């Protein structure tokens, strides 16, 4: 878990302690529930298979032949593929996903056609991050196939010496991932972290729990947002720094 030193009025100088990131799964419904906004500062906003716009934020297209700036998609020896617009078994209305922007964002995806078996993996690398800054990284997910293994993926997030495990996420079983509801829901995996280095590497490995040919990761969309401290935290930071200076002078 990330320790919020700012909320305690403590300013750390010359200390390089590693902080573990926090991982959570959040359901998506309408466009407003996504939290996507032009008021946020994004280092990355990427849509697999085709570009999309949500609440005025443009998500750049990622395909086998087109890679956005400050980003890398590595499939190792396996292939790179994309589907520009195909809902598969997903019924957005049945899942309560009514936002046209979110529906468009989740309509296409990238995947690895020859990387469907464990231990194949895909790594998405976000470069250009500032060490010491805090970010929210989100992977947006919905069901593709209601049959089969459920596409379980072993997720991990690595930046510098820090590596946080997201555990096994059943991409095609939102009800299991969210602990209830139905498999037509959509959700995102949120990783909040303070960058220890750049890049951030997100690895989605085909889990052995899915058995043979369970399917590679579908990357519907990804965003990385700079987390700006609340004004109250900035005030507390000032008090903490002032206290340190006073103690040094006494």
TORRO-528762 format. One record per residue: residue in three letters; x, y, z of N, C-alpha, C in turn. Coordinates in steps of 0.05 Angstrom, whole numbers, always signed. Layout:
<recs>
> residuo;n_c1;n_c2;n_c3;ca_c1;ca_c2;ca_c3;c_c1;c_c2;c_c3
> ALA;X;Y;Z;X;Y;Z;X;Y;Z;
...
</recs>
This chain:
<recs>
> residuo;n_c1;n_c2;n_c3;ca_c1;ca_c2;ca_c3;c_c1;c_c2;c_c3
> UNK;+17;-24;+0;+0;+0;+0;+18;+25;+0;
> UNK;+8;+47;-12;+22;+72;-12;+17;+86;+14;
> UNK;+38;+94;+28;+35;+110;+52;+33;+139;+45;
> UNK;+12;+152;+53;+8;+180;+45;+22;+198;+66;
> UNK;+48;+203;+63;+62;+219;+82;+52;+248;+82;
> UNK;+42;+258;+59;+33;+285;+58;+10;+290;+78;
> UNK;-8;+271;+80;-31;+274;+98;-23;+274;+127;
> UNK;+1;+266;+133;+11;+266;+160;+29;+290;+166;
> UNK;+32;+308;+146;+48;+331;+149;+78;+326;+152;
> UNK;+87;+304;+139;+115;+297;+141;+128;+301;+114;
> UNK;+150;+314;+114;+165;+319;+89;+191;+303;+90;
> UNK;+195;+284;+72;+218;+267;+73;+240;+278;+55;
> UNK;+264;+282;+66;+286;+293;+51;+309;+273;+51;
> UNK;+318;+266;+27;+342;+249;+24;+336;+220;+32;
> UNK;+311;+212;+32;+303;+184;+39;+292;+171;+14;
> UNK;+302;+148;+6;+293;+135;-19;+281;+108;-12;
> UNK;+259;+109;+4;+245;+84;+11;+226;+77;-11;
> UNK;+225;+51;-19;+207;+42;-40;+179;+41;-29;
> UNK;+160;+50;-45;+132;+49;-37;+117;+30;-55;
> UNK;+101;+12;-43;+86;-7;-58;+61;+7;-70;
> UNK;+54;+1;-95;+31;+13;-107;+6;-1;-98;
> UNK;-17;+11;-103;-43;-1;-97;-58;-9;-122;
> UNK;-71;-32;-122;-85;-43;-145;-114;-47;-137;
> UNK;-132;-37;-154;-161;-41;-149;-175;-45;-175;
> UNK;-199;-57;-174;-216;-62;-197;-241;-46;-193;
> UNK;-248;-30;-214;-270;-11;-212;-290;-15;-235;
> UNK;-316;-19;-229;-336;-22;-251;-340;+3;-267;
> UNK;-347;-1;-293;-353;+21;-311;-382;+19;-320;
> UNK;-395;+43;-321;-423;+43;-331;-425;+65;-353;
> UNK;-432;+89;-345;-433;+110;-365;-406;+124;-368;
> UNK;-405;+144;-386;-380;+158;-391;-370;+173;-366;
> UNK;-389;+183;-350;-382;+198;-326;-368;+180;-306;
> UNK;-376;+155;-304;-365;+137;-284;-336;+130;-290;
> UNK;-327;+135;-315;-300;+128;-322;-279;+146;-309;
> UNK;-288;+170;-301;-269;+189;-290;-251;+202;-311;
> UNK;-255;+195;-336;-239;+206;-358;-248;+235;-363;
> UNK;-229;+253;-363;-236;+282;-364;-213;+298;-376;
> UNK;-220;+319;-391;-200;+337;-401;-187;+353;-379;
> UNK;-199;+352;-355;-187;+366;-332;-164;+351;-320;
> UNK;-160;+326;-328;-138;+309;-319;-113;+313;-337;
> UNK;-90;+307;-326;-66;+308;-342;-57;+279;-348;
> UNK;-58;+272;-374;-51;+244;-383;-24;+244;-396;
> UNK;-7;+225;-388;+17;+220;-403;+12;+200;-426;
> UNK;-9;+183;-422;-16;+164;-443;-46;+160;-443;
> UNK;-58;+159;-466;-86;+151;-470;-87;+136;-496;
> UNK;-89;+109;-494;-85;+91;-517;-109;+72;-519;
> UNK;-118;+68;-544;-141;+51;-549;-131;+29;-568;
> UNK;-136;+4;-561;-127;-19;-578;-145;-22;-602;
> UNK;-133;-24;-626;-148;-30;-650;-158;-6;-665;
> UNK;-167;+15;-651;-178;+39;-664;-178;+62;-644;
> UNK;-177;+86;-654;-178;+109;-636;-206;+114;-626;
> UNK;-209;+128;-604;-235;+134;-592;-233;+160;-576;
> UNK;-256;+172;-571;-257;+197;-555;-277;+193;-533;
> UNK;-269;+198;-508;-286;+196;-485;-285;+222;-469;
> UNK;-308;+235;-466;-310;+261;-451;-289;+281;-461;
> UNK;-284;+281;-487;-266;+300;-499;-236;+292;-498;
> UNK;-230;+269;-486;-203;+259;-485;-199;+240;-508;
> UNK;-179;+245;-525;-174;+229;-549;-155;+206;-541;
> UNK;-163;+181;-546;-146;+158;-542;-133;+150;-569;
> UNK;-107;+150;-570;-93;+144;-594;-95;+114;-601;
> UNK;-94;+108;-626;-97;+80;-635;-71;+65;-633;
> UNK;-73;+40;-622;-50;+21;-622;-57;-2;-640;
> UNK;-40;-8;-660;-44;-30;-678;-16;-44;-681;
> UNK;-16;-66;-697;+9;-80;-702;+28;-62;-717;
> UNK;+18;-42;-732;+36;-25;-747;+37;+3;-738;
> UNK;+23;+10;-716;+22;+37;-706;+24;+37;-676;
> UNK;+46;+50;-666;+50;+52;-637;+52;+81;-629;
> UNK;+35;+89;-609;+36;+117;-600;+63;+124;-588;
> UNK;+69;+150;-585;+94;+159;-574;+96;+151;-545;
> UNK;+121;+147;-535;+127;+140;-508;+113;+114;-499;
> UNK;+111;+96;-517;+98;+71;-511;+110;+48;-527;
> UNK;+110;+24;-516;+120;+1;-530;+103;-23;-524;
> UNK;+98;-40;-544;+82;-64;-541;+100;-87;-549;
> UNK;+106;-104;-530;+125;-126;-535;+111;-153;-532;
> UNK;+111;-170;-552;+99;-196;-551;+120;-218;-553;
> UNK;+145;-211;-551;+166;-231;-553;+167;-243;-581;
> UNK;+168;-269;-582;+168;-282;-608;+140;-287;-620;
> UNK;+120;-279;-605;+92;-283;-615;+83;-259;-632;
> UNK;+61;-264;-646;+51;-244;-665;+36;-221;-652;
> UNK;+32;-200;-667;+15;-177;-659;-9;-175;-678;
> UNK;-32;-173;-665;-57;-172;-681;-76;-151;-669;
> UNK;-96;-143;-684;-116;-124;-674;-143;-129;-687;
> UNK;-164;-122;-673;-191;-122;-684;-202;-94;-679;
> UNK;-208;-79;-701;-216;-52;-698;-243;-47;-685;
> UNK;-262;-64;-689;-289;-60;-677;-304;-86;-679;
> UNK;-307;-99;-656;-322;-125;-655;-327;-130;-625;
> UNK;-353;-130;-618;-361;-135;-590;-360;-164;-582;
> UNK;-357;-182;-600;-357;-210;-593;-383;-218;-578;
> UNK;-380;-229;-554;-403;-237;-538;-412;-215;-519;
> UNK;-399;-191;-521;-406;-170;-503;-432;-156;-511;
> UNK;-450;-153;-491;-475;-138;-495;-474;-115;-475;
> UNK;-465;-91;-484;-462;-69;-465;-487;-62;-449;
> UNK;-510;-63;-462;-535;-56;-448;-540;-75;-425;
> UNK;-536;-101;-430;-541;-121;-409;-521;-117;-386;
> UNK;-498;-105;-392;-479;-100;-371;-481;-73;-358;
> UNK;-501;-57;-366;-505;-31;-355;-485;-10;-365;
> UNK;-472;-16;-388;-453;+3;-399;-467;+19;-420;
> UNK;-475;+43;-412;-492;+60;-430;-477;+82;-444;
> UNK;-452;+88;-435;-438;+111;-446;-428;+105;-474;
> UNK;-435;+122;-493;-425;+118;-521;-395;+120;-524;
> UNK;-382;+137;-507;-353;+139;-508;-340;+114;-499;
> UNK;-349;+103;-476;-338;+78;-466;-343;+55;-485;
> UNK;-367;+54;-496;-374;+32;-515;-355;+34;-539;
> UNK;-349;+58;-549;-330;+60;-571;-302;+53;-563;
> UNK;-294;+61;-539;-267;+55;-529;-262;+25;-527;
> UNK;-283;+11;-519;-280;-18;-514;-287;-35;-538;
> UNK;-293;-22;-561;-303;-38;-584;-280;-53;-598;
> UNK;-256;-42;-598;-234;-55;-611;-212;-63;-591;
> UNK;-193;-79;-600;-171;-87;-582;-148;-98;-597;
> UNK;-125;-100;-584;-102;-114;-594;-99;-140;-579;
> UNK;-85;-159;-591;-80;-185;-578;-56;-198;-593;
> UNK;-48;-221;-583;-27;-237;-596;-38;-263;-605;
> UNK;-43;-265;-631;-56;-289;-642;-41;-315;-638;
> UNK;-14;-314;-636;+1;-338;-632;+11;-341;-603;
> UNK;+1;-323;-586;+10;-323;-558;-12;-331;-539;
> UNK;-29;-350;-547;-53;-357;-531;-47;-378;-510;
> UNK;-23;-389;-509;-17;-410;-490;+3;-401;-469;
> UNK;+0;-411;-444;+20;-404;-424;+46;-417;-431;
> UNK;+69;-404;-426;+72;-379;-410;+75;-354;-427;
> UNK;+63;-353;-450;+65;-329;-467;+56;-304;-452;
> UNK;+67;-282;-459;+60;-257;-445;+63;-233;-464;
> UNK;+50;-211;-457;+53;-186;-471;+61;-165;-450;
> UNK;+79;-147;-458;+87;-125;-440;+82;-99;-453;
> UNK;+68;-81;-438;+63;-54;-447;+80;-35;-431;
> UNK;+98;-20;-444;+117;-3;-430;+110;+26;-434;
> UNK;+107;+41;-412;+101;+69;-413;+126;+84;-406;
> UNK;+137;+99;-425;+161;+115;-420;+154;+144;-417;
> UNK;+175;+160;-409;+171;+188;-405;+159;+196;-379;
> UNK;+159;+178;-359;+148;+184;-333;+169;+199;-316;
> UNK;+160;+214;-297;+178;+229;-279;+181;+214;-253;
> UNK;+206;+207;-247;+212;+193;-222;+203;+211;-198;
> UNK;+188;+198;-180;+178;+213;-156;+150;+223;-160;
> UNK;+139;+224;-184;+111;+232;-189;+93;+208;-184;
> UNK;+68;+214;-177;+48;+193;-172;+29;+192;-195;
> UNK;+22;+168;-203;+5;+164;-227;-17;+143;-221;
> UNK;-39;+146;-236;-60;+125;-237;-59;+113;-265;
> UNK;-52;+87;-267;-52;+73;-292;-77;+56;-293;
> UNK;-91;+56;-315;-116;+40;-317;-116;+23;-342;
> UNK;-124;-2;-339;-129;-20;-361;-159;-25;-362;
> UNK;-171;-18;-385;-200;-20;-388;-207;-47;-401;
> UNK;-227;-61;-389;-232;-89;-396;-262;-94;-398;
> UNK;-269;-112;-417;-296;-123;-419;-294;-152;-430;
> UNK;-316;-166;-429;-317;-193;-438;-315;-195;-469;
> UNK;-301;-216;-478;-301;-222;-507;-315;-248;-513;
> UNK;-310;-268;-496;-321;-295;-501;-332;-306;-474;
> UNK;-359;-311;-474;-372;-321;-450;-367;-350;-445;
> UNK;-356;-364;-465;-349;-392;-462;-319;-395;-456;
> UNK;-310;-419;-454;-281;-424;-452;-270;-419;-424;
> UNK;-244;-412;-423;-230;-411;-397;-235;-386;-381;
> UNK;-245;-365;-394;-248;-340;-380;-224;-321;-384;
> UNK;-204;-331;-399;-180;-315;-405;-166;-305;-380;
> UNK;-158;-322;-362;-144;-312;-338;-116;-302;-345;
> UNK;-109;-279;-334;-83;-267;-340;-69;-260;-313;
> UNK;-43;-265;-313;-27;-258;-290;-15;-230;-295;
> UNK;-24;-211;-280;-16;-183;-284;+6;-175;-265;
> UNK;+25;-159;-275;+45;-148;-257;+53;-120;-267;
> UNK;+61;-103;-249;+68;-75;-255;+96;-70;-244;
> UNK;+115;-63;-261;+143;-60;-252;+154;-33;-261;
> UNK;+167;-19;-242;+181;+6;-248;+205;+7;-229;
> UNK;+229;+5;-241;+253;+4;-226;+254;-21;-209;
> UNK;+261;-18;-183;+263;-40;-165;+236;-50;-154;
> UNK;+216;-35;-160;+189;-43;-149;+173;-59;-170;
> UNK;+162;-81;-161;+144;-97;-177;+120;-106;-161;
> UNK;+96;-98;-170;+72;-104;-156;+55;-123;-172;
> UNK;+45;-144;-159;+29;-164;-173;-1;-158;-171;
> UNK;-14;-159;-194;-43;-156;-194;-58;-182;-192;
> UNK;-43;-204;-187;-55;-230;-185;-66;-239;-211;
> UNK;-83;-259;-210;-95;-270;-235;-122;-257;-239;
> UNK;-125;-244;-262;-150;-230;-268;-164;-244;-291;
> UNK;-189;-254;-286;-204;-268;-307;-216;-248;-326;
> UNK;-202;-240;-347;-210;-218;-364;-239;-222;-376;
> UNK;-246;-247;-383;-272;-252;-395;-294;-259;-374;
> UNK;-288;-255;-348;-307;-261;-327;-309;-237;-308;
> UNK;-320;-215;-317;-322;-191;-300;-337;-197;-274;
> UNK;-356;-215;-274;-370;-221;-249;-351;-232;-228;
> UNK;-332;-249;-236;-313;-260;-218;-293;-239;-209;
> UNK;-284;-222;-228;-264;-202;-222;-276;-182;-202;
> UNK;-301;-175;-206;-314;-154;-189;-328;-165;-165;
> UNK;-329;-192;-163;-342;-204;-140;-372;-203;-140;
> UNK;-384;-203;-164;-413;-202;-167;-422;-189;-192;
> UNK;-448;-188;-197;-459;-177;-221;-461;-197;-243;
> UNK;-456;-189;-268;-457;-208;-290;-433;-203;-309;
> UNK;-429;-221;-327;-405;-221;-344;-407;-201;-367;
> UNK;-429;-186;-369;-431;-165;-389;-422;-138;-379;
> UNK;-414;-137;-354;-403;-112;-343;-376;-105;-355;
> UNK;-368;-80;-351;-341;-72;-359;-328;-61;-334;
> UNK;-302;-60;-334;-287;-50;-310;-259;-42;-318;
> UNK;-245;-30;-299;-217;-24;-304;-200;-32;-280;
> UNK;-176;-41;-286;-156;-47;-266;-140;-21;-261;
> UNK;-141;-11;-237;-127;+14;-230;-102;+9;-214;
> UNK;-79;+19;-223;-54;+17;-209;-45;+45;-202;
> UNK;-45;+52;-176;-34;+78;-167;-7;+73;-155;
> UNK;+13;+89;-164;+40;+84;-156;+56;+110;-157;
> UNK;+78;+111;-142;+97;+133;-144;+121;+122;-159;
> UNK;+127;+134;-182;+147;+122;-200;+175;+121;-188;
> UNK;+186;+97;-186;+213;+94;-177;+233;+96;-200;
> UNK;+223;+93;-224;+240;+94;-248;+220;+96;-272;
> UNK;+231;+100;-295;+215;+97;-319;+231;+79;-338;
> UNK;+217;+62;-351;+188;+61;-356;+173;+45;-334;
> UNK;+146;+47;-337;+129;+28;-323;+123;+5;-343;
> UNK;+129;-19;-335;+124;-43;-351;+100;-58;-340;
> UNK;+79;-61;-356;+56;-77;-348;+57;-103;-364;
> UNK;+59;-125;-349;+60;-151;-362;+34;-166;-358;
> UNK;+23;-176;-379;-2;-193;-378;+6;-220;-390;
> UNK;+10;-239;-372;+18;-266;-380;-6;-285;-380;
> UNK;-7;-303;-400;-28;-323;-401;-24;-341;-377;
> UNK;-45;-343;-360;-42;-358;-335;-44;-388;-340;
> UNK;-28;-403;-326;-29;-432;-328;-56;-443;-319;
> UNK;-70;-428;-302;-96;-437;-292;-117;-439;-313;
> UNK;-112;-426;-336;-132;-427;-358;-129;-451;-376;
> UNK;-106;-465;-373;-102;-488;-391;-92;-480;-418;
> UNK;-90;-499;-436;-79;-495;-463;-98;-477;-479;
> UNK;-86;-459;-494;-101;-442;-513;-123;-426;-499;
> UNK;-117;-416;-475;-138;-401;-461;-141;-372;-471;
> UNK;-121;-363;-486;-123;-337;-499;-104;-316;-488;
> UNK;-94;-299;-506;-76;-278;-498;-91;-254;-488;
> UNK;-77;-235;-476;-90;-211;-465;-102;-195;-488;
> UNK;-126;-184;-483;-138;-164;-501;-134;-137;-489;
> UNK;-120;-120;-503;-116;-93;-493;-136;-74;-507;
> UNK;-158;-69;-493;-179;-52;-503;-171;-23;-501;
> UNK;-160;-15;-478;-152;+13;-475;-135;+15;-450;
> UNK;-119;+36;-449;-101;+41;-427;-98;+71;-423;
> UNK;-97;+80;-398;-92;+109;-393;-73;+111;-370;
> UNK;-57;+133;-370;-39;+138;-347;-43;+168;-340;
> UNK;-51;+173;-316;-59;+200;-307;-41;+209;-284;
> UNK;-32;+233;-286;-16;+245;-264;-35;+251;-241;
> UNK;-27;+242;-217;-43;+247;-193;-33;+273;-180;
> UNK;-51;+293;-178;-44;+319;-167;-52;+319;-138;
> UNK;-34;+327;-119;-42;+327;-91;-65;+346;-85;
> UNK;-83;+338;-66;-104;+356;-58;-93;+381;-46;
> UNK;-107;+404;-48;-98;+429;-35;-92;+425;-5;
> UNK;-108;+410;+9;-104;+406;+37;-78;+392;+43;
> UNK;-70;+373;+24;-45;+359;+28;-21;+378;+23;
> UNK;-24;+397;+5;-3;+416;+0;+1;+434;+24;
> UNK;-21;+441;+37;-20;+458;+61;-5;+442;+84;
> UNK;-13;+417;+87;+0;+400;+107;+30;+397;+101;
> UNK;+36;+394;+76;+64;+392;+68;+80;+417;+76;
> UNK;+68;+440;+73;+81;+465;+81;+86;+465;+111;
> UNK;+65;+457;+127;+69;+456;+155;+91;+436;+163;
> UNK;+92;+413;+150;+112;+393;+156;+140;+404;+151;
> UNK;+143;+417;+128;+169;+428;+121;+177;+451;+140;
> UNK;+157;+467;+147;+163;+489;+166;+172;+478;+193;
> UNK;+159;+457;+202;+167;+445;+227;+195;+434;+227;
> UNK;+203;+422;+205;+231;+412;+202;+251;+435;+204;
> UNK;+245;+457;+189;+263;+480;+189;+266;+492;+217;
> UNK;+243;+494;+231;+244;+505;+258;+261;+488;+277;
> UNK;+257;+461;+274;+273;+443;+292;+303;+446;+286;
> UNK;+309;+450;+260;+338;+452;+253;+350;+478;+264;
> UNK;+334;+499;+266;+344;+525;+275;+346;+526;+306;
> UNK;+331;+509;+320;+330;+510;+349;+355;+496;+361;
</recs>
